[in-house]
Amino acid sequence: MLFIAYCADKAGHLHVRQETRPAHLAFLAEKGDDLKLAGPTLDESGDAPNGSLLIFEASDIDAAKSWVAKDPYAAVGLFESVVVKPWRHAIGKGL
C-alpha cells in the first residue's frame, strides 16, 4: 500500500536539516524501490527547505508511521509536525 508523509520542519532549524542530511539520504536509500518519491518542501521564495514530502510503500499505517519515525531528521527533532496517510495514485505518470 502507498503512503504519503508530510513532515514540517521547526522554524529556525535549517542548520539541523543541513547537518543531518547525509544520514537522512542514507536512510532513504535503504528503502530501495519502496520509496517512490521524496524531496523537500520549500519556503514561499522557493529557496530554503522547510519540510519533507515522501511517497512510499509500507504494509500498513503502523509500519508507515514507524518507518517515518526512524528517519534521522525525526531522531534529531527537526520536525514540528508529521502527517502520514494512505494514498492512492490516480492521475499522472505512474509510480
Sequence and secondary structure as in RCSB ss.txt:
>XXXX:A:sequence
MLFIAYCADKAGHLHVRQETRPAHLAFLAEKGDDLKLAGPTLDESGDAPNGSLLIFEASDIDAAKSWVAKDPYAA
VGLFESVVVKPWRHAIGKGL
>XXXX:A:secstr
 EEEEEEEE TT HHHHHHHHHHHHHHHHTTGGGEEEEEEEE TTS SEEEEEEEEE SSHHHHHHHHHTSHHHH
TT EEEEEEEE    SSS  
